[in-house]
Amino acid sequence: MRILVVEDDQMLREVVVAVLKEEEYLVHETGNGEEGLYLASQNVHDLLILDIMLPEVSGLEIVKALRSKSITMPIMLLTAKDSVQDRVIGLNSGADDYLVKPFAIPELLARVKALLRRTGMGGKEGDLLYGDISVNSKLRDGFVDKNALQLTSKEYELLEYLILNQGHILTREQIFDRIWGFESETTIGIVDLYIHYLRKKLTAQGSQIVIQTIRGAGFMMKEK
């Protein structure tokens, strides 16, 4: 699971990032609202942990901008404001949870896990199904009916990401950033190669699910 942390308090941000990495989440971070909005807009993260008071662009502005783009990634707001009105404003802006500073780390982790479970991304075995395909997060493999696809690590991540976005177009850039990462030295052409690999394995097992190429846009997983 990939988590984006946008928090301008460097000491707090470092603590949050450290504990999330200890839980084996992949974490991106920034202390700037404008950069946070850009990173979140790529729609390659599973959860956004977001401070409200940020330089350049506020947390509430980021939430509204993401929701206006139909980005449904769960968002947890961090803030020192603890009045009922402040919480209502934050949740009404489109956020999913609201955590008041200072907070206990165990509570943060519990809320993170709850948000990921709520969106079907908490890592439970067999929690992803689409047509005749199932994805087993414990085995890190996909199945057509009961036949294993025998996926490599990157093929598994690609299949999972496509299923999570079934019926929606994913650009090459989104797939590349999600699977290989913003800082990867690999070129974006690797996306087409792995789409090819995954298609071959799905076809070999007779799956009724296809990965459609949308010319000039990207790829979309859909039923035949």
C-alpha positions as CSV (number, residue, x, y, z in Angstrom):
1,M,0.0,0.0,0.0
2,R,1.3,3.5,-1.0
3,I,0.7,6.4,1.4
4,L,1.3,10.1,0.7
5,V,2.1,12.2,3.8
6,V,1.7,16.0,3.4
7,E,2.8,17.8,6.6
8,D,4.9,20.9,6.9
9,D,6.0,20.2,10.5
10,Q,9.2,18.3,9.6
11,M,9.7,16.6,13.0
12,L,6.1,15.3,13.0
13,R,6.3,14.3,9.3
14,E,9.5,12.3,9.9
15,V,7.9,10.5,12.8
16,V,4.8,9.6,10.9
17,V,6.8,8.5,7.8
18,A,9.0,6.3,10.0
19,V,6.2,4.5,11.8
20,L,4.4,3.9,8.5
21,K,7.5,2.4,6.9
22,E,7.9,0.2,10.0
23,E,4.5,-1.2,9.1
24,E,5.8,-1.9,5.6
25,Y,3.8,0.8,3.8
26,L,5.5,2.6,0.9
27,V,5.5,6.3,1.7
28,H,6.0,9.5,-0.2
29,E,6.3,12.8,1.7
30,T,6.3,16.5,1.3
31,G,5.9,19.6,3.4
32,N,4.6,21.8,0.7
33,G,0.9,22.1,-0.2
34,E,1.5,22.7,-3.9
35,E,3.7,19.7,-4.3
36,G,1.3,17.7,-2.2
37,L,-1.5,18.5,-4.6
38,Y,0.6,17.5,-7.6
39,L,1.6,14.2,-6.1
40,A,-1.9,13.4,-4.9
41,S,-3.4,14.3,-8.3
42,Q,-1.4,11.5,-9.9
43,N,-3.8,9.1,-8.2
44,V,-1.2,6.5,-7.5
45,H,-1.5,6.4,-3.7
46,D,-3.9,4.4,-1.6
47,L,-4.2,6.9,1.2
48,L,-3.4,10.6,1.8
49,I,-2.5,11.8,5.3
50,L,-2.9,15.6,5.0
51,D,-2.2,18.6,7.3
52,I,-4.7,21.4,7.0
53,M,-2.4,24.3,7.5
54,L,0.1,24.1,4.7
55,P,2.2,26.6,2.7
56,E,1.2,27.4,-0.9
57,V,-2.1,25.4,-0.9
58,S,-4.1,24.5,2.2
59,G,-5.2,21.0,3.1
60,L,-8.8,21.8,2.6
61,E,-8.1,23.2,-0.9
62,I,-6.2,20.0,-1.8
63,V,-9.2,17.9,-0.7
64,K,-11.7,19.9,-2.7
65,A,-9.4,19.9,-5.8
66,L,-9.0,16.1,-5.6
67,R,-12.7,15.4,-5.2
68,S,-13.5,17.7,-8.1
69,K,-11.3,15.5,-10.2
70,S,-13.2,12.4,-9.0
71,I,-10.2,11.1,-7.1
72,T,-11.7,8.9,-4.4
73,M,-8.5,8.0,-2.5
74,P,-9.3,8.1,1.2
75,I,-8.0,11.2,3.0
76,M,-7.1,11.6,6.7
77,L,-6.8,15.2,7.9
78,L,-4.3,16.2,10.6
79,T,-4.9,19.4,12.5
80,A,-4.5,21.2,15.8
81,K,-8.1,22.5,15.5
82,D,-10.4,20.3,17.5
83,S,-13.7,22.1,17.6
84,V,-16.8,20.4,16.3
85,Q,-17.2,23.0,13.7
86,D,-13.7,22.5,12.4
87,R,-14.2,18.8,12.2
88,V,-17.5,19.2,10.3
89,I,-15.8,21.6,7.8
90,G,-13.0,19.1,7.2
91,L,-15.3,16.1,6.7
92,N,-17.7,18.1,4.5
93,S,-14.8,19.2,2.3
94,G,-14.6,15.5,1.3
95,A,-12.1,14.1,3.8
96,D,-12.8,10.6,5.3
97,D,-11.2,11.0,8.7
98,Y,-10.0,13.7,11.0
99,L,-7.2,13.3,13.6
100,V,-6.4,16.0,16.1
101,K,-2.8,16.9,17.1
102,P,-1.2,15.8,19.3
103,F,-2.2,12.2,18.6
104,A,-1.0,8.7,19.7
105,I,0.9,6.7,17.1
106,P,-1.2,3.6,17.8
107,E,-4.4,5.6,17.1
108,L,-2.9,6.9,13.8
109,L,-2.0,3.3,12.7
110,A,-5.4,2.0,13.7
111,R,-7.2,4.7,11.7
112,V,-4.9,4.1,8.7
113,K,-5.8,0.4,8.7
114,A,-9.4,1.1,9.1
115,L,-9.5,3.5,6.1
116,L,-7.7,1.0,3.9
117,R,-10.1,-1.8,5.0
118,R,-13.0,0.4,4.3
119,T,-11.9,0.9,0.7
120,G,-11.1,-2.8,0.2
121,M,-7.4,-2.3,0.3
122,G,-6.5,-3.5,3.7
123,G,-4.6,-6.5,2.5
124,K,-7.1,-9.2,3.4
125,E,-6.7,-12.5,1.6
126,G,-9.0,-12.7,-1.5
127,D,-10.4,-9.2,-1.1
128,L,-10.0,-8.4,-4.8
129,L,-12.3,-10.0,-7.4
130,Y,-13.2,-9.0,-10.9
131,G,-15.0,-11.2,-13.3
132,D,-13.2,-14.6,-13.4
133,I,-10.1,-13.1,-11.8
134,S,-9.2,-13.1,-8.1
135,V,-6.1,-11.6,-6.5
136,N,-4.6,-13.2,-3.4
137,S,-2.6,-10.6,-1.5
138,K,-1.1,-13.1,0.9
139,L,0.3,-15.3,-2.0
140,R,0.9,-12.2,-4.2
141,D,-0.6,-14.0,-7.2
142,G,-3.7,-13.8,-9.4
143,F,-6.0,-16.6,-10.4
144,V,-8.4,-17.2,-13.3
145,D,-11.1,-19.3,-11.7
146,K,-8.7,-21.5,-9.6
147,N,-5.8,-21.5,-12.0
148,A,-2.7,-19.6,-10.8
149,L,-1.3,-17.0,-13.1
150,Q,2.2,-17.4,-11.5
151,L,2.9,-13.6,-11.6
152,T,6.1,-11.9,-10.9
153,S,6.1,-9.2,-8.3
154,K,5.6,-6.3,-10.8
155,E,3.0,-8.3,-12.7
156,Y,1.1,-8.8,-9.5
157,E,1.2,-5.1,-8.6
158,L,0.1,-4.2,-12.1
159,L,-2.9,-6.6,-12.0
160,E,-3.9,-5.4,-8.6
161,Y,-3.8,-1.7,-9.7
162,L,-5.8,-2.4,-12.9
163,I,-8.5,-4.3,-11.0
164,L,-8.7,-1.5,-8.4
165,N,-9.4,0.9,-11.3
166,Q,-11.5,-1.5,-13.4
167,G,-13.5,0.4,-16.0
168,H,-11.3,3.5,-15.7
169,I,-8.5,4.6,-18.0
170,L,-5.0,4.6,-16.5
171,T,-2.3,6.5,-18.3
172,R,1.2,5.1,-18.8
173,E,2.5,7.8,-16.4
174,Q,0.1,6.7,-13.7
175,I,1.0,3.1,-14.0
176,F,4.7,3.8,-14.2
177,D,4.6,6.0,-11.1
178,R,2.5,3.5,-9.2
179,I,4.4,0.4,-10.0
180,W,8.0,1.6,-10.5
181,G,7.9,4.8,-8.6
182,F,8.6,8.5,-9.3
183,E,12.4,8.1,-8.8
184,S,12.8,4.9,-10.9
185,E,15.7,4.9,-13.4
186,T,13.6,2.6,-15.7
187,T,12.0,4.2,-18.7
188,I,8.3,4.4,-19.2
189,G,8.4,1.9,-22.0
190,I,8.5,-0.8,-19.3
191,V,4.7,-0.3,-18.9
192,D,3.9,-1.6,-22.4
193,L,6.2,-4.6,-21.8
194,Y,4.5,-5.6,-18.6
195,I,1.0,-5.0,-20.0
196,H,2.1,-7.5,-22.8
197,Y,3.3,-10.0,-20.2
198,L,0.1,-9.8,-18.2
199,R,-2.2,-10.1,-21.3
200,K,-0.4,-13.3,-22.3
201,K,-0.9,-14.9,-18.9
202,L,-4.6,-13.9,-18.8
203,T,-5.2,-15.2,-22.4
204,A,-3.4,-18.4,-21.6
205,Q,-5.8,-19.1,-18.8
206,G,-8.9,-18.2,-20.9
207,S,-9.9,-15.2,-18.9
208,Q,-12.9,-13.2,-20.0
209,I,-11.2,-10.0,-18.7
210,V,-9.1,-8.0,-21.2
211,I,-6.7,-5.1,-20.9
212,Q,-7.8,-2.7,-23.5
213,T,-5.5,-0.1,-25.1
214,I,-7.1,3.3,-25.4
215,R,-5.2,5.0,-28.1
216,G,-3.6,8.3,-27.0
217,A,-4.8,7.7,-23.4
218,G,-3.6,4.6,-21.7
219,F,-5.1,1.2,-20.6
220,M,-8.3,0.0,-19.1
221,M,-9.3,-3.4,-17.7
222,K,-12.8,-4.5,-18.7
223,E,-14.9,-7.6,-19.4
224,K,-15.1,-8.9,-23.0
